[in-house]
Amino acid sequence: MYESRRAYELQYGEMRDRQVRASILVAGLVSDTGVKPASDRLSLLEKLSPDALDLTDWPLDRRMVAKYAVTPILTLLSSFGKEIAVFLRGPS
């Protein structure tokens, strides 16, 4: 998982460098009409950044734990809450 994220980060860095250089070139050579598409491409590339995509290094992250571990536990507690409370109180 770490290797695939690192490869994506390197690929993203190369794409971003090319796009920034192209945007600077377009801004210097072309009239205002060419700047808007270059800016749009750069903002699209920013949305593909590893930080924006929230890629993880580890297969389990907090969202997955919350979704797949906490939810069944809460369901069991809500279903058997009274029985668990009686069991925990002990004999009366």
N, C-alpha and C positions, 0 to 999 in steps of 0.2 A: 504494500500500500504506500509506504514511504517513497519507494522508487518511482511509482507512477505519479505521485504528487510532485516530486522533484522534477521529473521529466516535463510535466505540464507547466511548472513554474518557469523552467528554462525556455520552453517553447513560447510561453506567454511573454517573457521578457524580450525575446528576440522579435516577436511580432510587434510589441509595443515600441521598441526602439526603432524599427523600420517605419512604423506609422508616425511616430513623433518627428523623425527626420523628414518624412514625406510631407507632413503638415507644415513644418518650418519652411521647406522648399516651396510648397504651394503658396504659403502666406507671403513669401518674398517675391514670387514671380507672377502670380495670377491676381486678377482683380478680385473684388469682394465676392463675386459670384462663386469662385472656386474655394473660398474659405469655409463656407457653410457645409458642403459635403465632407470636407476634410475634418471639420470639427465633429460632424455626426459620426464619422468612422472612428474617430478617437474616443468619443463617448461610448460607442458600442463596445469598443475594445476594453474600456474601463469596466464595463459590466461583466466581462469575462475574466476579470482578475481572480486569482486564487482566493484573495480575501473576500471579494464580493460573493463568490460562489460558496464560501465557507467550507472548503475542502478539509477533511480531517486526515491526520497521520495514522490514527488508530481506528480499527473497524467499529469500535463502540464509542459513541459520544453521548453527551448529556441528553440530547433529544431522544436518542434511541432508547436509552435506559428509562427515561420518563414514559415513553410510549409503550414499551414492551415489558417492563418490569413493574413499574408503579401501578399502572392501570389494572392488571389482574389482582394485585394485592388489595387495592382499594375496593375492587368488586367483591372479593372474598370477604373483606371486613364488613362491607355494607350488607352482604347476604347473611353472614353468620355473626353479626355483631352482638346480638342478644345472647346467643349461645356462648360466645367467647367471654362475654362479661360475666355470665353465670359461672363459667368454668374458672375464671380468674378469681372470683370472690371466694370460691371454695365452699365447703359445707357450712350451712347456716346453723 
